[in-house]
């Protein structure tokens, strides 16, 4: 749960891509709409699709996407604890 705090994630994602071994796993968590709005330090909102699109640009392949506490999209704007998590593998 760091990515949303970084205004331009280009450098950090390049470094992760550089040091992670081929087939290595990157796990990313981002808050839903309500959780994003509840923290003044959040810089960039990532929807599920936006998160996937971003990591594909850095040569990662989606392995799994899930939501917590439940995989119910309606919770995105209802509770601040709702988060989307992605497991991505380096090609």
KASUL-V688517 format. One record per residue. N is the residue number from 1. RES is the residue in one small letter. OMEGA is omega in radians with two decimals (NA if undefined). Layout:
N	RES	OMEGA
N	RES	OMEGA
This chain:
1	x	-3.14
2	x	-2.99
3	x	-3.11
4	x	3.12
5	x	-3.07
6	x	-3.08
7	x	3.11
8	x	-3.04
9	x	-3.04
10	x	-3.08
11	x	-3.11
12	x	3.12
13	x	3.04
14	x	-3.14
15	x	3.09
16	x	3.13
17	x	-3.12
18	x	-3.02
19	x	-3.12
20	x	-3.14
21	x	3.08
22	x	-3.08
23	x	3.12
24	x	-3.01
25	x	3.03
26	x	3.12
27	x	-3.08
28	x	3.05
29	x	3.10
30	x	-3.12
31	x	3.00
32	x	-3.07
33	x	-3.09
34	x	3.10
35	x	3.10
36	x	-3.10
37	x	-3.07
38	x	-3.12
39	x	-3.11
40	x	-3.10
41	x	3.10
42	x	-3.07
43	x	-3.04
44	x	3.06
45	x	3.07
46	x	2.97
47	x	3.09
48	x	3.13
49	x	3.13
50	x	3.11
51	x	3.12
52	x	-3.14
53	x	-3.14
54	x	-3.05
55	x	3.04
56	x	3.12
57	x	3.14
58	x	3.04
59	x	3.04
60	x	3.13
61	x	3.13
62	x	3.05
63	x	-3.14
64	x	3.02
65	x	3.09
66	x	-3.11
67	x	3.10
68	x	0.18
69	x	3.09
70	x	-3.13
71	x	3.11
72	x	-3.09
73	x	-3.12
74	x	3.13
75	x	-3.10
76	x	-3.11
77	x	-3.05
78	x	-3.10
79	x	-3.08
80	x	-3.13
81	x	-3.13
82	x	3.11
83	x	3.02
84	x	3.12
85	x	3.09
86	x	3.02
87	x	-3.07
88	x	3.10
89	x	3.07
90	x	3.13
91	x	NA
